[in-house]
Amino acid sequence: MPRRDLRRLIPAGSKNQDAAWKWIECLSAPQSMAVWTVRTSANPASLVPARTSLLEDPRIFEINPVLKRFAEQMACGVTAAAPNLK
């Protein structure tokens, strides 16, 4: 995601802007999002994936089938705040 879309997350006067950007990039990476949304059957996640590409991971719904209905509703969702992450 381009930094311009996230510029409000880090104060302009922050002393560690580069480190903050690296942290945001790490958290928003597909592999990090997968950890938050897939997890394990013993410890399932309760989050609907923020990235549409993660909706294609069948483990999400095998581990937590309730999320399938929420994910289906995302197909018609629209946001003006940020682009739809792939």
N, CA and C atoms as an extended XYZ file, in Angstrom:
258
Properties=species:S:1:pos:R:3:atomname:S:1:resname:S:1:resid:I:1 pbc="F F F"
N         0.844       -1.168        0.000 N   MET     1
C         0.000        0.000        0.000 CA  MET     1
C         0.891        1.234        0.000 C   MET     1
N         0.596        2.202       -0.861 N   PRO     2
C         1.419        3.410       -0.906 CA  PRO     2
C         1.375        4.163        0.415 C   PRO     2
N         2.485        4.757        0.769 N   ARG     3
C         2.564        5.504        2.027 CA  ARG     3
C         1.565        6.652        2.079 C   ARG     3
N         1.252        7.250        0.951 N   ARG     4
C         0.335        8.391        0.960 CA  ARG     4
C        -1.038        7.990        1.498 C   ARG     4
N        -1.408        6.717        1.360 N   ASP     5
C        -2.690        6.253        1.856 CA  ASP     5
C        -2.692        6.070        3.364 C   ASP     5
N        -1.527        6.010        3.965 N   LEU     6
C        -1.419        5.777        5.402 CA  LEU     6
C        -0.774        6.948        6.136 C   LEU     6
N        -0.628        8.073        5.496 N   ARG     7
C         0.142        9.182        6.074 CA  ARG     7
C        -0.425        9.707        7.386 C   ARG     7
N        -1.704        9.496        7.666 N   ARG     8
C        -2.299        9.991        8.909 CA  ARG     8
C        -1.953        9.110       10.113 C   ARG     8
N        -1.382        7.951        9.884 N   LEU     9
C        -1.087        7.042       10.981 CA  LEU     9
C         0.137        7.441       11.790 C   LEU     9
N         1.031        8.191       11.198 N   ILE    10
C         2.273        8.560       11.878 CA  ILE    10
C         2.333       10.089       11.957 C   ILE    10
N         2.427       10.630       13.165 N   PRO    11
C         2.509       12.092       13.304 CA  PRO    11
C         3.707       12.663       12.542 C   PRO    11
N         3.519       13.831       11.963 N   ALA    12
C         4.582       14.467       11.172 CA  ALA    12
C         5.835       14.716       12.003 C   ALA    12
N         5.686       14.968       13.293 N   GLY    13
C         6.834       15.256       14.137 CA  GLY    13
C         7.452       14.038       14.790 C   GLY    13
N         7.029       12.867       14.397 N   SER    14
C         7.552       11.638       14.996 CA  SER    14
C         9.057       11.517       14.757 C   SER    14
N         9.773       11.099       15.803 N   LYS    15
C        11.226       10.955       15.699 CA  LYS    15
C        11.636        9.681       14.957 C   LYS    15
N        10.740        8.712       14.874 N   ASN    16
C        11.086        7.412       14.286 CA  ASN    16
C        10.154        7.062       13.131 C   ASN    16
N         9.985        7.975       12.211 N   GLN    17
C         9.055        7.750       11.101 CA  GLN    17
C         9.432        6.534       10.256 C   GLN    17
N        10.707        6.367        9.956 N   ASP    18
C        11.120        5.217        9.143 CA  ASP    18
C        10.807        3.902        9.847 C   ASP    18
N        11.088        3.830       11.133 N   ALA    19
C        10.793        2.613       11.896 CA  ALA    19
C         9.282        2.380       11.957 C   ALA    19
N         8.514        3.450       12.112 N   ALA    20
C         7.055        3.316       12.156 CA  ALA    20
C         6.522        2.784       10.830 C   ALA    20
N         7.049        3.285        9.722 N   TRP    21
C         6.631        2.788        8.408 CA  TRP    21
C         6.978        1.305        8.246 C   TRP    21
N         8.151        0.917        8.698 N   LYS    22
C         8.534       -0.501        8.601 CA  LYS    22
C         7.580       -1.370        9.422 C   LYS    22
N         7.169       -0.898       10.583 N   TRP    23
C         6.227       -1.644       11.425 CA  TRP    23
C         4.871       -1.771       10.725 C   TRP    23
N         4.378       -0.697       10.142 N   ILE    24
C         3.102       -0.724        9.418 CA  ILE    24
C         3.196       -1.667        8.227 C   ILE    24
N         4.310       -1.597        7.486 N   GLU    25
C         4.494       -2.489        6.343 CA  GLU    25
C         4.527       -3.952        6.784 C   GLU    25
N         5.166       -4.212        7.908 N   CYS    26
C         5.232       -5.580        8.436 CA  CYS    26
C         3.834       -6.069        8.815 C   CYS    26
N         3.092       -5.253        9.537 N   LEU    27
C         1.747       -5.656        9.980 CA  LEU    27
C         0.772       -5.842        8.823 C   LEU    27
N         0.939       -5.061        7.758 N   SER    28
C        -0.007       -5.138        6.649 CA  SER    28
C         0.415       -6.119        5.553 C   SER    28
N         1.553       -6.770        5.713 N   ALA    29
C         2.012       -7.761        4.728 CA  ALA    29
C         1.078       -8.975        4.732 C   ALA    29
N         0.879       -9.597        3.580 N   PRO    30
C        -0.032      -10.749        3.506 CA  PRO    30
C         0.278      -11.841        4.523 C   PRO    30
N         1.555      -12.163        4.728 N   GLN    31
C         1.895      -13.236        5.657 CA  GLN    31
C         1.550      -12.852        7.100 C   GLN    31
N         1.683      -11.585        7.460 N   SER    32
C         1.307      -11.148        8.804 CA  SER    32
C        -0.211      -11.184        8.983 C   SER    32
N        -0.920      -10.705        7.972 N   MET    33
C        -2.388      -10.742        8.033 CA  MET    33
C        -2.893      -12.181        8.132 C   MET    33
N        -2.206      -13.104        7.472 N   ALA    34
C        -2.613      -14.512        7.536 CA  ALA    34
C        -2.497      -15.048        8.953 C   ALA    34
N        -1.453      -14.661        9.659 N   VAL    35
C        -1.287      -15.109       11.041 CA  VAL    35
C        -2.466      -14.634       11.886 C   VAL    35
N        -2.918      -13.418       11.654 N   TRP    36
C        -4.031      -12.856       12.430 CA  TRP    36
C        -5.368      -13.490       12.062 C   TRP    36
N        -5.521      -13.918       10.814 N   THR    37
C        -6.838      -14.366       10.358 CA  THR    37
C        -6.983      -15.873       10.226 C   THR    37
N        -5.903      -16.611       10.179 N   VAL    38
C        -6.010      -18.060       10.029 CA  VAL    38
C        -5.849      -18.749       11.382 C   VAL    38
N        -4.715      -18.589       11.999 N   ARG    39
C        -4.403      -19.197       13.288 CA  ARG    39
C        -4.527      -20.715       13.235 C   ARG    39
N        -5.064      -21.360       14.302 N   THR    40
C        -5.172      -22.823       14.360 CA  THR    40
C        -6.549      -23.207       14.887 C   THR    40
N        -6.925      -24.462       14.730 N   SER    41
C        -8.232      -24.893       15.228 CA  SER    41
C        -8.287      -24.820       16.751 C   SER    41
N        -7.156      -24.986       17.423 N   ALA    42
C        -7.120      -24.869       18.883 CA  ALA    42
C        -7.218      -23.412       19.322 C   ALA    42
N        -6.779      -22.520       18.465 N   ASN    43
C        -6.784      -21.096       18.780 CA  ASN    43
C        -7.218      -20.325       17.536 C   ASN    43
N        -8.499      -20.435       17.139 N   PRO    44
C        -8.935      -19.806       15.887 CA  PRO    44
C        -9.005      -18.289       15.992 C   PRO    44
N        -8.839      -17.664       14.873 N   ALA    45
C        -8.985      -16.211       14.816 CA  ALA    45
C       -10.462      -15.879       14.677 C   ALA    45
N       -10.815      -14.684       15.054 N   SER    46
C       -12.197      -14.247       14.900 CA  SER    46
C       -12.284      -13.030       13.997 C   SER    46
N       -11.237      -12.799       13.220 N   LEU    47
C       -11.182      -11.644       12.341 CA  LEU    47
C       -11.453      -12.044       10.904 C   LEU    47
N       -12.255      -11.260       10.224 N   VAL    48
C       -12.425      -11.447        8.787 CA  VAL    48
C       -11.188      -10.825        8.143 C   VAL    48
N       -10.576      -11.504        7.184 N   PRO    49
C        -9.345      -10.978        6.583 CA  PRO    49
C        -9.523       -9.588        5.995 C   PRO    49
N        -8.536       -8.756        6.206 N   ALA    50
C        -8.552       -7.410        5.630 CA  ALA    50
C        -8.075       -7.418        4.188 C   ALA    50
N        -7.432       -8.484        3.786 N   ARG    51
C        -6.951       -8.633        2.406 CA  ARG    51
C        -7.836       -9.619        1.664 C   ARG    51
N        -8.285       -9.228        0.493 N   THR    52
C        -9.151      -10.109       -0.285 CA  THR    52
C        -8.440      -11.393       -0.683 C   THR    52
N        -7.129      -11.347       -0.883 N   SER    53
C        -6.400      -12.560       -1.267 CA  SER    53
C        -6.483      -13.624       -0.172 C   SER    53
N        -6.600      -13.226        1.077 N   LEU    54
C        -6.691      -14.201        2.158 CA  LEU    54
C        -8.043      -14.913        2.185 C   LEU    54
N        -9.038      -14.343        1.537 N   LEU    55
C       -10.337      -15.013        1.455 CA  LEU    55
C       -10.247      -16.280        0.610 C   LEU    55
N        -9.203      -16.397       -0.186 N   GLU    56
C        -9.004      -17.577       -1.026 CA  GLU    56
C        -8.301      -18.705       -0.277 C   GLU    56
N        -7.892      -18.457        0.951 N   ASP    57
C        -7.215      -19.470        1.764 CA  ASP    57
C        -8.275      -20.317        2.467 C   ASP    57
N        -8.468      -21.564        2.065 N   PRO    58
C        -9.539      -22.390        2.638 CA  PRO    58
C        -9.363      -22.675        4.128 C   PRO    58
N        -8.139      -22.538        4.628 N   ARG    59
C        -7.913      -22.801        6.067 CA  ARG    59
C        -8.732      -21.869        6.955 C   ARG    59
N        -8.955      -20.649        6.493 N   ILE    60
C        -9.694      -19.678        7.299 CA  ILE    60
C       -11.070      -20.224        7.664 C   ILE    60
N       -11.758      -20.788        6.692 N   PHE    61
C       -13.131      -21.225        6.917 CA  PHE    61
C       -13.205      -22.642        7.477 C   PHE    61
N       -12.169      -23.425        7.273 N   GLU    62
C       -12.111      -24.744        7.901 CA  GLU    62
C       -11.945      -24.598        9.411 C   GLU    62
N       -11.124      -23.654        9.804 N   ILE    63
C       -10.851      -23.432       11.215 CA  ILE    63
C       -11.998      -22.684       11.894 C   ILE    63
N       -12.572      -21.712       11.216 N   ASN    64
C       -13.655      -20.917       11.786 CA  ASN    64
C       -14.740      -20.703       10.739 C   ASN    64
N       -15.664      -21.675       10.573 N   PRO    65
C       -16.663      -21.605        9.513 CA  PRO    65
C       -17.612      -20.411        9.616 C   PRO    65
N       -17.771      -19.848       10.795 N   VAL    66
C       -18.657      -18.692       10.968 CA  VAL    66
C       -18.195      -17.510       10.131 C   VAL    66
N       -16.895      -17.403        9.912 N   LEU    67
C       -16.369      -16.265        9.159 CA  LEU    67
C       -16.778      -16.282        7.683 C   LEU    67
N       -17.186      -17.436        7.181 N   LYS    68
C       -17.538      -17.539        5.754 CA  LYS    68
C       -18.657      -16.571        5.380 C   LYS    68
N       -19.692      -16.489        6.191 N   ARG    69
C       -20.814      -15.581        5.886 CA  ARG    69
C       -20.376      -14.120        5.913 C   ARG    69
N       -19.534      -13.767        6.869 N   PHE    70
C       -19.031      -12.401        6.918 CA  PHE    70
C       -18.192      -12.097        5.684 C   PHE    70
N       -17.363      -13.029        5.289 N   ALA    71
C       -16.508      -12.846        4.120 CA  ALA    71
C       -17.335      -12.700        2.851 C   ALA    71
N       -18.424      -13.438        2.745 N   GLU    72
C       -19.298      -13.322        1.571 CA  GLU    72
C       -19.862      -11.912        1.449 C   GLU    72
N       -20.121      -11.273        2.571 N   GLN    73
C       -20.653       -9.912        2.557 CA  GLN    73
C       -19.615       -8.891        2.098 C   GLN    73
N       -18.347       -9.237        2.204 N   MET    74
C       -17.296       -8.319        1.784 CA  MET    74
C       -17.308       -8.074        0.280 C   MET    74
N       -17.902       -8.969       -0.472 N   ALA    75
C       -17.919       -8.821       -1.931 CA  ALA    75
C       -18.643       -7.549       -2.357 C   ALA    75
N       -19.604       -7.101       -1.570 N   CYS    76
C       -20.337       -5.892       -1.949 CA  CYS    76
C       -19.917       -4.684       -1.124 C   CYS    76
N       -18.908       -4.836       -0.287 N   GLY    77
C       -18.447       -3.726        0.538 CA  GLY    77
C       -17.667       -2.699       -0.260 C   GLY    77
N       -17.786       -1.447        0.130 N   VAL    78
C       -17.088       -0.351       -0.528 CA  VAL    78
C       -16.473        0.529        0.555 C   VAL    78
N       -15.272        0.983        0.308 N   THR    79
C       -14.633        1.902        1.248 CA  THR    79
C       -14.024        3.064        0.474 C   THR    79
N       -14.120        4.241        1.048 N   ALA    80
C       -13.489        5.403        0.443 CA  ALA    80
C       -12.191        5.724        1.174 C   ALA    80
N       -11.952        5.037        2.290 N   ALA    81
C       -10.802        5.348        3.118 CA  ALA    81
C        -9.487        4.800        2.564 C   ALA    81
N        -9.525        3.629        1.972 N   ALA    82
C        -8.296        2.989        1.498 CA  ALA    82
C        -8.648        2.034        0.361 C   ALA    82
N        -7.699        1.755       -0.501 N   PRO    83
C        -7.964        0.788       -1.575 CA  PRO    83
C        -8.143       -0.614       -0.997 C   PRO    83
N        -8.826       -1.446       -1.719 N   ASN    84
C        -9.031       -2.834       -1.309 CA  ASN    84
C        -7.717       -3.587       -1.441 C   ASN    84
N        -7.195       -4.066       -0.332 N   LEU    85
C        -5.905       -4.765       -0.346 CA  LEU    85
C        -6.026       -6.127       -0.997 C   LEU    85
N        -5.099       -6.462       -1.837 N   LYS    86
C        -5.092       -7.768       -2.508 CA  LYS    86
C        -4.285       -8.769       -1.741 C   LYS    86
